[in-house]
Amino acid sequence: MHVTRLRINNVRNVRDSELLPSSTVNLIVGDNGSGKSSVLEAIHLLGVGRSFRTRRIESVVRHEATSLHVYGEVEGEIGRHRLGIGKGQGTEGTSIRIDGKRHAAASALAEILPIQAVSPESIELVIGGPQERRGFVDWGLFHVEHRFHRAWLDYRTGLKQRNAALRTRADPGPWDRALAENGDAITGLRRAYVAALAPLFANLLAALSANVALDLEYRQGWAKENSLLDALRAAATRDREAGFTNVGPHRADVRMRTPDGKGAECLSRGQQKAALYALKLAQASLMIERSGVKPVILVDDLPAELDEQRRQRVLDILEQLGAQVFISSVEQALLPVTPAAVFHVEQGVVSKVV
């Protein structure tokens, strides 16, 4: 998919701007604080329903405004669509429209406009907690495996019901079997996805000259020797005392390990960033391979994140993927690429240069 028209209202310091992006490489340039990252943030809102920089909408809505709005026209592998999202402070909430019709869930946007974002905050995928990596894998499965989303929704519902019973010290047994069935489905899909992702990740990590080999290890969230149903039953007493479910795919993780067993926290900062880009680009590549749909790729402040050599290799890989790309930078000269379109941002005003 790619965005053909983008209108931004009150996203941080971008008050009212409209862009007609290229379907290939788009460069967003401007001084620090000018609003260039806000353009990427607006695209992310349109496809994901939230910012990639924060979950606090108050900091995303422009100062002195009460709400933000992003409108986009997209086209590609699954047709043409008009998308819109509005978010307000306080009680105003979120409004989502697709082709003029209201929708309640942001997942409806994600189905049409898959977004792959890499920003300084994304390093948490490598060195942060398991939640980041679970979300990463689940994003990939959402776009390539249709069975996953239903199993994930049913598992979440069952988990809430079981936890509610635990908080009242009731018997969690009635929910165990259904929870285990959905949990097993999720785990099987996640395990297969990580196995497919691993060789792509390894190849890209080598291409980025990280000078380190990393294996991806999926940890399912309970002891390997037990079935999930047995694990839930065995943990019932401990869960009742804690008031929540301690085992299951909601406790899973994907760990990166060197051949001698060291984790990503032992890597240099440069190696960690190379691992991040290798993960994100491997996921985009796997999505294109499995679904035929190309995600829109957002890269925030690439020159500040990677040295010149790795920067060039990332740009080469992006070109090979053939997806629509938006890259922000303080200077065009810092990016050894010929973009199809260049937009300059100054004091929140976006204008096309090329």
N, C-alpha and C positions, 0 to 999 in steps of 0.2 A: 504493500500500500504506500501511497505518498500523499502529502498534503498539497493541495493546489491553491488554496486560499486560506489565510489565517487572519482573524481580526481579534485584537487584544484590547480589553478595557479594564483598567484599574488593577493590573497585576503588578504589584510593587510600585515602581515609579513610572511604569509605562501606562500612560493615561488612556490613549486612544491611537492605535496604530494598526495598519493593515499591510500584509505581506502577500506577494504572489511568488512562492518559492519555486525553485527548480526541482525536478524529480530526482536529481542526483546530489551533488555536493553544494551545500549552502554554508557560507561563512558569515558569522555574526561578529563584527568587530566594534570595539569601543573601549574607552578608558574604564578602569575599575570603578564600579559604582554607577556606570552609565545606564545600565539596564539590559546589557547583552545576555546575561544569564537568565533574566526574567523572560526573554523570548523563548528560550528552551523550556523554562518552567511552565509557560503557558501551553506549549505543545504537550508537555507531560500531563498537565491537568486535563487536557482534551482527551487523552487516550487512557489515562489511569484513574483520573478523578481526584488526584491529590498531587502535591508538590513533591519533587525529589529532594528538596532541601529541608523541609520541616513538615510536621503534621499539624501545626498551629496555623489555622487559616488567618488568624488576626494579623500575623506578620506578613502574609502574602497580599492581602487587600491593601491597595494604595492608601497612604495616609490621607485622612479627611474623607475617604469614600467609605460606604457601608457595605459594598459588595463588589465582586469582580465578575467578568463575563469573558468567555473565550468561545469563538465560533470558528469552525473550520469546515472546509469542503475537501473531501478525500476521494481518491479513486485508485483502482488497482485490481488485484486478483479477485476480489469479491464485489466488484461493482463500484458505483458512485454513491456517496452518502453525504448528508449534511449533519454535522455534529455540533452540539452546543452544551456548555456547562456554565452554570452560575453558582457562585458560593458567596454567602453572606456571613457577616459577623453576628454573634448572639443567636437570636431565634430565627434568623432568615433562612438558614439551612442551605441545602444543595438542590439545584434544579438541573435535570439532565434531559436533553431533547435529541432525538435521532430522527432525521427526516420529518421534523415537525411534530413528532409524537413524544409524549413524556415517558420517561423510564425511571424506575426506582433505583436500579443497581448500576454502579460504575462498571461492573463486568460487561454490561452491554456495550459500553464504549470500547473496552479492551478487545472485545471480539472483532470489532471493525478496524480499530487503529492500534495495532501492537506497537508498543514503545520500548526500546532498549536504551537506557540512559546510563552514561558513565560520568560521574562528577567527583570532586574531591571527597564528598561524603560517602561515595560508594566503596571506599577502602574498608568500611565496616564489613563488607561481604567477605573479606579475607581475614581480618583480625578481630572482628566483632563476635557477637554471640550467635548461637545456633539459629535463632529466629530469622536472621538475615539470610542465611544459606537455605533454610527451609523455604522461605519465600521465593528465593531465586529458582530453586528446582520446581516449585509449584507453578511459577509463572511460565516456565518452559512447558510443563505438562498441560497447562490450561490451553496452550496454543497448538499442541500437536497430538493430544490424546483426549478425545471427547468424553471418554468414560470417567476421566479423573474428576472433573468439576462436580458431577453429581455425587460421587463417593465422598469427596471432600466436604460438600455441604451436609450430607447425611451424617458423616462422622462428627462434624462440629455440633450438629443438633443433638446427637446422642451423647456427646461429651458434656454438653451443658446440662442435659437431664441427669446424667450420672453424678456430676459434681453437685447439682442441687440436692440430690438425695444424700450425698456424703455430708453436706453441710448440716443436714438435719439428723445425721447419724443413722439414717435409714439404710436398709440393705441395698447395695448397688447392683446386686445380681441380675435383676430383671433387664438391665440395659447392657449387660456384658456381651451377650452373643451377637446382637446387632452391631454393637460398637466394634467388636473383634472382626466381623465380616467386612465392614467398611474399612477398618484399619488395615486389614490384610491386603485389601485391594489397593489402597493408597501405597502401602509399602512395596508391593510388587511393581507397581508402575514407577515409583520413585527409583527403586533399585535398578530397573532396566534403563531408565533415563540416564542415571549417573554413569552406568556402564557404557552407554552410547556416547555420552559427553566426554568421557575420560580420554580417549585417543585424540579427539579434536583439540582438547585442552593441552595435551602434552605436545602436540605438533606446533600449536600456536605459541606456547611458552618457549619452545626452542627457537622459533622464528623471531621472537622478540629478544633473543640473546639474554635470557634471564640467568644463564650459567647455574641453573639448578633444575633438578628433576623433581616433580611432585606427582604423587598418586592421589586420586580422589577416593576416599573411603566413606561409604554410606553406613551410618550407625542408625539402626532402626528405632531405638527408643525403649527397648527392653532386651533382656538377656537372650542371646541367639538360641540357646538350647531349649527355650520354652516357646510354645505357641502364644499368640497374643491373648487368646481366651484364658489359657492357664496362667499367664502373667497377671491378668486383671483379677482373677480369682485369688491368686496368691497374695496380691497386694491389697486386698479388700480391707483388712484391719488397719494397715498403715495408712491407706487412703482415707478411711473414716476418721482417723485421728488428725490427719492433716487437713481434711475438708476439701480435697481435690484429688484428681487422678494423676498418679505419679508415673505411669507407664503408658506407652502408646506412641503412634507416629507424631503426635504433637510434641514429643520430646526428642525427635530425631535430629540428626546433624549430618553434614557432609564435611569431613575433615580433610585437609590437605597435608600430606606427609611426605618428607624426603625419604629416600631409600633407607637411611639409617634411623628413621622413626621420628625425626624432629618435625614440629609443627610450623605453621606459617608465621607464628610470632617470633621465630628464630631467624627469619629471613631479613635481609637488609631492606630498607625502605624502597629502594629501586626494584628489588626482586618482588616485593609485595605488590607494587603498582603493576609490574609486568604480569603477575599472576592474575590481578584484577582484570586487566584488559584481555588476557588470554581466556578467562572464564566468560566474559561478556561476549567476546567475538565468537567463541566456540558455540555459545548458546544461540546466537543469531544465525550462525552457519547451520546448526542442527535444525533450527526452525525452518529455514529455507529448504533444506534437504527433505524434511519430513512432510511439510505442509504445502510447499510451493509459494508460501506467502512471505514477503520480505518486510521485516519490521522497519519502522522509522528509527534511526539511530541518532541519539543526542550525545554529544561529547562536549562537556563544559570545561573550558580553559585547558585544552590539550597541551599547549606549550609549557604551562606551569607544572604539569603532572609528569611529563616524560622528557628524557633527554632527546637530543636531535636525532640520534640514530634510531631509537625505538619509536619516536614520533613518525619518522618516515615509514617505518615498517607497518605501523598501525594504519597510516593513510593508504599504503599499498593494499593491505588486507581489506580495508573498507571499499576500495575501488573494485576489488575482485568480487566482493559480495553483491555489488550492484544495487544496494539499497539507497533510499533517500537518507541523506546525512545532514545534520546541522552541527556545526562546530563553532564554538565561541573562542575568541582570542583578543588580546589587547592590540595585536598588530598582525596584519595579513602576511607580512614578510617572515614571520616566525613559522609559517606553515608551508612546507615545500609541496604545494598542490595548486593546481589551477581550478578554482571553484567555478561552477556554472553560474552561481549568483553570489553577490556580496552585499550585505546589508550593514549599514553603519548606524550605531545607536549613540545618541548624545542627549543627555538629560531626559531620558525616557522617550525620546522621539526616534522612530525607526525610519530610515530612508534607504532606498536601493541605490547602490553604487554601480554595480555591474549586473 
